[in-house]
Amino acid sequence: MMGIRLRDHSVALVSKLRTTERDALAALVSLQKNDGHFVGE
């Protein structure tokens, strides 16, 4: 039971981290686009 709870907590942390990474990446992409140096998708 404890293992499941711990695993769910880890999944939630990883999801939060991935969302933060995605937001950071999106911010970086928009900065690059505004700067005119963006290459790629």
Beta strands, then each sheet from edge to edge (+ up, - down):
end
